[in-house]
Amino acid sequence: MHKPRIWQQCHTLTNTRCIRSLSRPRQFFNSCHRTYATEPHLAADTPSAEPFLEAPAESLTFQEFVPPPPIVFADAANMKTYKPRTPGLRHLKRPINDHLYKGRAYLPLTFPRKGHHIGGRNFSGRLVVRHRGGGHKRRIRIVDFTRMEAGKKIVERVEHDPGRSAHIALVSDVETGEKSYILAPEGMRANEVVQSYRQGIPEELLRQLSDVNDQAMIAAKTAWRGNCLPLHMIPPGALIFNIGLTATGRGQLCRTAGSYGTIVVDTGDTDPKYAKYVNVKLQSGEVRRIHRDACATIGVASNGNHGRRQLGKAGRSRWLGIRPTVRGVAMNAADHPHGGGRGKSKGNRIPVSIWGRTLAKGGYKTRDKNKPNRAVVTPRARGKAKKLNKV
């Protein structure tokens, strides 16, 4: 095969570019069409390929298929460690979130975090929650957990929220331009489009699905990552988060980082009074009966590596508003039931809390045995059964 001639490859380029390309042959070959000496030349009456390439998109007869964004989990290896230049960096480990917005929050959707509750006090100023106080100044983000408004919304950016472990996304309505914060699923990035179908399927989509009565086809158009749907419109086996409990309420379950639930196929309930409920399996193993019109968002809550982080030093806990936890055996006898005495001895007493009324571990059951939670279909594993499930 003959070596290609450079001047024959420039039938679509100007002479100036051809002359400049002689000194940069590698870049030139990658940027233009290759024509060899053995190929026939384009005739003068032969239509060029350029008009076809520049044809408008409306003239194309086919419709491009855009697949839905995939539901992803956080990669456990996506963690950042530091060279131990200081003792505080030696054990520091953080998740890598390069896609987060680096600027400030959208101020109209925030308000300052002030009050006695920062230090664990109630309305009368009494300490009701220990180990809280101090920390960096914060602003509370107003997050839309209900998502009742229909219409397409564009994701402008994904942000860090200091008030929760999951990330939030700032979205703007395509028609009105109104902005709001929503919980971001894992994998969401800027310029994505999300919708809410709590008020029903829009007319535009109904016209496309006028001849389709299959629920699977409807779910293929609506059950995309980041969309909010009623539970009865979500196919079985789908992963969901920000799950509501009532037909008109906000999302309350599975809102922390990396949490999700699964729609379970209901095969046991034949009672007609349970026809308006959907079974959802939570990560603890509990299967819960929830109203079919309650909301849920497709996907997994973002920032799944939040539980794998290591603060590295005590100062970072103080920045987060977490105060130290002192052991009972290290206190005086007047401050804790385990305090006092010589050496590390709790006085031959069973482990109890600082008030001495409840056990130190395991808590204190307050639910009446004759009034179980009727929304729980299958309770989560407890005690020895929980340990067996971990194995």
C-alpha positions as CSV (number, residue, x, y, z in Angstrom):
1,M,0.0,0.0,0.0
2,H,1.3,3.4,-1.0
3,K,2.2,6.0,1.6
4,P,-0.6,8.6,1.9
5,R,0.1,11.9,0.3
6,I,-0.6,14.8,2.6
7,W,-1.8,17.2,-0.1
8,Q,-4.5,14.8,-1.2
9,Q,-6.1,14.8,2.3
10,C,-7.0,18.4,2.2
11,H,-10.0,18.5,-0.1
12,T,-12.2,19.8,2.7
13,L,-9.6,22.1,4.2
14,T,-8.1,25.4,3.2
15,N,-4.6,25.7,1.7
16,T,-3.4,27.6,4.8
17,R,-4.3,24.7,7.1
18,C,-2.6,22.3,4.7
19,I,0.6,24.2,4.8
20,R,0.5,24.4,8.6
21,S,-0.2,20.7,8.9
22,L,3.1,19.8,7.2
23,S,4.9,20.6,10.4
24,R,2.4,18.7,12.6
25,P,1.6,15.5,10.7
26,R,0.3,13.6,13.8
27,Q,-2.2,16.2,14.8
28,F,-3.2,16.7,11.1
29,F,-4.0,13.0,10.6
30,N,-6.2,12.9,13.7
31,S,-8.2,16.0,12.7
32,C,-9.1,15.4,9.0
33,H,-10.3,12.6,6.7
34,R,-7.6,10.4,5.3
35,T,-7.5,10.0,1.5
36,Y,-4.9,7.7,0.0
37,A,-3.4,7.9,-3.5
38,T,-5.0,4.6,-4.5
39,E,-8.6,5.9,-3.8
40,P,-10.6,7.6,-6.5
41,H,-11.0,11.3,-6.4
42,L,-14.3,13.0,-5.8
43,A,-15.8,14.1,-9.1
44,A,-17.0,17.7,-9.6
45,D,-20.7,16.5,-10.1
46,T,-20.6,14.1,-7.1
47,P,-22.6,15.4,-4.1
48,S,-20.3,16.1,-1.2
49,A,-20.8,14.5,2.2
50,E,-20.7,17.8,4.0
51,P,-24.4,18.8,3.3
52,F,-25.5,15.5,4.8
53,L,-23.4,16.1,8.0
54,E,-24.8,19.6,8.4
55,A,-28.4,18.5,7.9
56,P,-30.7,19.7,10.7
57,A,-31.9,17.3,13.3
58,E,-35.6,17.7,12.3
59,S,-34.9,16.1,8.9
60,L,-33.8,12.8,10.5
61,T,-36.6,10.2,10.5
62,F,-35.4,8.2,13.5
63,Q,-35.8,9.2,17.2
64,E,-32.8,8.9,19.4
65,F,-33.4,6.8,22.5
66,V,-32.1,8.2,25.7
67,P,-31.7,5.5,28.4
68,P,-32.6,6.3,32.0
69,P,-29.7,7.1,34.4
70,P,-28.6,3.9,36.2
71,I,-29.2,3.3,40.0
72,V,-25.7,3.1,41.5
73,F,-24.1,2.5,44.9
74,A,-21.2,4.3,46.4
75,D,-17.8,2.7,45.7
76,A,-16.2,1.6,49.0
77,A,-12.7,2.3,47.5
78,N,-13.6,5.9,46.7
79,M,-12.0,7.2,49.9
80,K,-9.2,9.7,50.3
81,T,-6.4,9.2,52.8
82,Y,-3.6,11.6,53.7
83,K,0.1,11.4,54.2
84,P,0.7,11.6,58.0
85,R,2.4,15.0,58.1
86,T,0.5,15.7,61.4
87,P,-1.1,13.4,64.0
88,G,-4.5,14.7,62.9
89,L,-3.9,13.6,59.3
90,R,-2.6,10.1,60.1
91,H,-6.1,8.5,60.6
92,L,-8.1,11.0,58.6
93,K,-10.2,9.3,55.9
94,R,-12.8,11.1,53.8
95,P,-15.0,10.1,50.8
96,I,-14.1,11.7,47.5
97,N,-16.9,14.0,46.3
98,D,-15.3,16.1,43.6
99,H,-18.7,16.8,42.0
100,L,-20.0,18.9,44.9
101,Y,-20.5,22.6,44.5
102,K,-17.7,24.6,46.1
103,G,-19.6,27.8,46.7
104,R,-22.2,28.9,49.3
105,A,-25.8,27.7,49.6
106,Y,-28.7,29.3,47.9
107,L,-29.5,31.8,50.7
108,P,-33.3,32.3,50.0
109,L,-33.7,28.6,50.9
110,T,-31.8,28.8,54.2
111,F,-32.1,30.2,57.7
112,P,-29.6,30.5,60.6
113,R,-29.3,27.7,63.1
114,K,-29.7,29.4,66.5
115,G,-31.2,28.7,69.9
116,H,-30.7,26.7,73.0
117,H,-31.3,23.4,71.2
118,I,-27.7,23.6,69.8
119,G,-26.5,22.9,73.3
120,G,-29.0,20.1,73.9
121,R,-31.4,22.3,75.9
122,N,-35.2,22.4,75.7
123,F,-37.6,25.4,75.8
124,S,-37.0,26.0,79.5
125,G,-33.2,25.9,79.2
126,R,-32.8,22.5,80.9
127,L,-30.2,20.0,79.5
128,V,-32.2,17.1,77.9
129,V,-29.6,15.8,75.4
130,R,-26.0,15.3,76.6
131,H,-22.8,15.5,74.5
132,R,-24.0,18.4,72.4
133,G,-22.8,22.0,72.2
134,G,-20.5,24.3,70.3
135,G,-19.5,23.6,66.7
136,H,-19.2,25.7,63.6
137,K,-22.0,28.1,62.6
138,R,-24.5,26.6,60.3
139,R,-27.5,27.5,58.2
140,I,-30.5,25.1,57.9
141,R,-31.3,24.2,54.3
142,I,-35.1,24.0,53.5
143,V,-35.4,20.7,51.7
144,D,-38.6,19.7,49.8
145,F,-39.4,16.3,51.1
146,T,-42.9,16.4,49.7
147,R,-42.3,17.1,46.0
148,M,-45.9,17.8,45.2
149,E,-45.2,20.1,42.3
150,A,-45.3,18.5,38.9
151,G,-43.2,19.4,35.9
152,K,-39.6,19.0,34.7
153,K,-36.9,20.4,36.9
154,I,-33.2,20.7,36.0
155,V,-30.5,19.9,38.5
156,E,-28.3,23.0,38.8
157,R,-25.8,21.6,41.2
158,V,-25.3,19.0,44.0
159,E,-24.3,20.5,47.4
160,H,-23.1,19.3,50.8
161,D,-25.7,19.9,53.6
162,P,-24.1,20.3,57.1
163,G,-27.4,19.3,58.6
164,R,-27.6,15.8,57.2
165,S,-25.3,13.0,55.9
166,A,-26.8,12.8,52.4
167,H,-26.2,15.3,49.7
168,I,-28.8,17.7,48.4
169,A,-29.5,19.0,44.9
170,L,-30.6,22.5,43.9
171,V,-33.2,22.2,41.1
172,S,-35.1,24.8,39.1
173,D,-38.4,24.5,37.4
174,V,-38.2,24.6,33.6
175,E,-41.3,26.7,33.2
176,T,-41.3,29.0,36.3
177,G,-37.7,29.0,37.2
178,E,-38.5,28.4,40.9
179,K,-35.7,26.9,42.8
180,S,-35.9,24.2,45.6
181,Y,-33.7,21.7,47.3
182,I,-34.3,17.9,47.1
183,L,-32.4,14.9,48.4
184,A,-29.9,13.8,45.8
185,P,-29.7,10.1,44.9
186,E,-26.3,8.4,44.4
187,G,-24.9,9.3,41.0
188,M,-26.9,12.4,40.4
189,R,-25.0,15.2,38.6
190,A,-25.7,18.7,37.3
191,N,-27.9,19.2,34.2
192,E,-30.0,16.1,34.9
193,V,-33.8,16.4,34.6
194,V,-36.1,15.1,37.3
195,Q,-39.9,15.0,37.7
196,S,-42.6,14.3,40.3
197,Y,-45.6,12.2,39.4
198,R,-47.5,12.5,42.7
199,Q,-50.3,14.4,40.9
200,G,-50.5,11.9,38.1
201,I,-49.0,11.3,34.7
202,P,-48.7,14.5,32.5
203,E,-50.8,14.8,29.4
204,E,-47.7,14.7,27.1
205,L,-46.7,11.3,28.4
206,L,-50.3,10.1,28.3
207,R,-50.5,10.8,24.6
208,Q,-47.3,8.8,24.0
209,L,-48.7,5.9,26.0
210,S,-52.3,6.2,24.7
211,D,-52.2,2.6,23.3
212,V,-50.2,1.1,26.1
213,N,-51.8,-0.3,29.2
214,D,-48.8,-2.2,30.5
215,Q,-47.5,-1.1,33.8
216,A,-44.0,-2.1,32.9
217,M,-44.0,0.3,29.9
218,I,-45.3,3.1,32.1
219,A,-42.6,2.4,34.7
220,A,-39.9,2.4,31.9
221,K,-40.9,6.1,31.2
222,T,-41.4,7.3,34.7
223,A,-39.4,5.2,37.2
224,W,-36.0,6.9,36.6
225,R,-33.4,7.8,39.1
226,G,-34.3,11.0,41.0
227,N,-38.0,11.0,40.1
228,C,-40.7,11.0,42.8
229,L,-43.6,8.6,42.3
230,P,-46.4,7.1,44.3
231,L,-45.6,3.6,45.6
232,H,-48.2,1.9,43.4
233,M,-46.4,3.2,40.2
234,I,-43.0,1.8,41.2
235,P,-42.3,-1.7,39.9
236,P,-41.4,-4.5,42.3
237,G,-37.7,-4.9,43.1
238,A,-37.0,-1.2,42.6
239,L,-34.7,0.6,45.0
240,I,-36.3,3.7,46.6
241,F,-35.5,6.2,49.3
242,N,-37.2,9.3,51.0
243,I,-40.3,7.1,51.5
244,G,-43.5,8.7,52.8
245,L,-46.0,7.1,55.3
246,T,-49.2,8.9,54.3
247,A,-50.9,9.7,51.0
248,T,-50.2,13.4,51.2
249,G,-47.3,13.5,53.6
250,R,-43.6,14.1,53.1
251,G,-40.8,11.5,52.9
252,Q,-39.8,10.2,56.3
253,L,-38.0,6.9,55.8
254,C,-34.6,6.1,54.3
255,R,-33.2,9.7,54.2
256,T,-29.8,9.1,55.6
257,A,-26.7,8.6,53.4
258,G,-26.6,5.3,51.6
259,S,-30.0,4.1,52.8
260,Y,-32.8,2.6,50.6
261,G,-35.8,0.4,50.6
262,T,-37.1,-2.2,48.2
263,I,-40.6,-2.7,46.8
264,V,-41.7,-6.3,47.7
265,V,-44.1,-8.4,45.7
266,D,-47.2,-8.9,47.9
267,T,-48.4,-12.5,47.7
268,G,-49.7,-13.1,51.2
269,D,-52.4,-10.5,52.0
270,T,-55.8,-11.5,50.5
271,D,-57.8,-9.2,52.7
272,P,-59.4,-6.4,50.6
273,K,-58.6,-3.9,53.4
274,Y,-54.9,-4.3,52.6
275,A,-55.4,-3.6,48.9
276,K,-54.5,0.1,49.4
277,Y,-51.1,-0.7,50.9
278,V,-47.7,-1.7,49.4
279,N,-45.0,-3.7,51.2
280,V,-41.6,-2.2,51.4
281,K,-38.5,-4.0,52.8
282,L,-36.1,-1.8,54.7
283,Q,-32.3,-2.4,55.1
284,S,-32.9,-3.8,58.7
285,G,-34.9,-6.6,57.2
286,E,-38.2,-5.2,58.4
287,V,-41.1,-5.4,55.9
288,R,-43.5,-2.5,56.4
289,R,-46.9,-1.9,55.0
290,I,-47.2,1.6,53.5
291,H,-50.1,3.4,51.8
292,R,-50.0,3.0,48.0
293,D,-50.3,6.7,47.4
294,A,-47.3,7.6,49.6
295,C,-44.3,9.1,47.9
296,A,-40.9,7.6,47.2
297,T,-37.8,8.6,45.2
298,I,-36.1,6.2,42.8
299,G,-32.5,5.4,43.7
300,V,-30.3,5.2,46.7
301,A,-29.6,8.1,49.0
302,S,-26.3,9.8,48.1
303,N,-23.0,9.9,49.9
304,G,-23.0,6.2,50.8
305,N,-19.4,6.3,52.0
306,H,-20.3,8.6,54.9
307,G,-20.3,5.7,57.3
308,R,-16.7,4.8,56.3
309,R,-15.2,8.1,57.1
310,Q,-12.8,8.7,60.0
311,L,-12.5,12.1,61.6
312,G,-8.8,11.6,62.6
313,K,-8.8,13.8,65.7
314,A,-11.1,14.9,68.5
315,G,-11.2,18.5,67.2
316,R,-13.3,17.6,64.2
317,S,-15.9,16.2,66.5
318,R,-16.0,19.5,68.3
319,W,-16.4,21.3,65.0
320,L,-19.5,19.1,64.4
321,G,-21.0,20.1,67.7
322,I,-20.2,16.8,69.5
323,R,-18.9,17.1,73.0
324,P,-16.9,14.4,74.8
325,T,-18.5,11.3,76.4
326,V,-17.1,10.5,79.8
327,R,-17.3,7.0,81.2
328,G,-19.3,6.4,84.4
329,V,-16.5,4.7,86.2
330,A,-14.3,7.8,85.7
331,M,-16.8,10.0,87.6
332,N,-17.4,10.6,91.2
333,A,-20.1,8.7,93.1
334,A,-22.3,11.8,93.2
335,D,-22.3,12.1,89.4
336,H,-22.9,8.5,88.3
337,P,-24.0,5.2,89.8
338,H,-20.7,3.6,88.6
339,G,-18.6,6.4,90.0
340,G,-16.4,6.5,93.1
341,G,-14.4,3.7,94.7
342,R,-10.8,2.8,94.4
343,G,-9.6,1.8,91.0
344,K,-11.8,1.0,88.0
345,S,-14.7,-0.6,89.8
346,K,-18.4,0.2,89.4
347,G,-19.3,-1.3,92.8
348,N,-20.7,-4.7,91.8
349,R,-23.6,-3.2,90.0
350,I,-25.2,-4.0,86.7
351,P,-24.4,-1.5,83.9
352,V,-27.0,1.3,84.1
353,S,-27.4,4.8,82.6
354,I,-26.4,8.0,84.4
355,W,-30.0,8.2,85.9
356,G,-29.8,4.7,87.2
357,R,-33.3,3.7,85.9
358,T,-32.5,2.1,82.5
359,L,-29.9,-0.4,81.4
360,A,-26.7,1.0,79.9
361,K,-27.1,-1.1,76.7
362,G,-30.3,-2.3,75.2
363,G,-32.5,0.6,76.3
364,Y,-35.8,0.4,77.9
365,K,-38.9,-1.0,76.1
366,T,-41.9,1.3,76.3
367,R,-44.3,-0.3,73.8
368,D,-47.3,-2.1,75.2
369,K,-47.3,-5.8,74.3
370,N,-51.0,-5.7,73.5
371,K,-50.6,-2.8,71.1
372,P,-48.1,-3.9,68.4
373,N,-47.3,-1.8,65.3
374,R,-49.9,-3.0,62.7
375,A,-47.9,-1.5,59.9
376,V,-45.0,-4.0,60.4
377,V,-45.5,-7.2,58.4
378,T,-42.2,-8.8,59.2
379,P,-40.3,-7.4,62.2
380,R,-36.6,-6.9,62.0
381,A,-34.2,-9.4,63.5
382,R,-33.2,-8.7,67.1
383,G,-30.9,-10.3,69.7
384,K,-29.4,-13.6,68.7
385,A,-31.3,-13.7,65.3
386,K,-29.6,-10.4,64.4
387,K,-26.1,-11.9,65.2
388,L,-26.9,-14.9,63.0
389,N,-27.9,-12.7,60.1
390,K,-24.6,-10.8,60.3
391,V,-22.7,-14.1,60.0
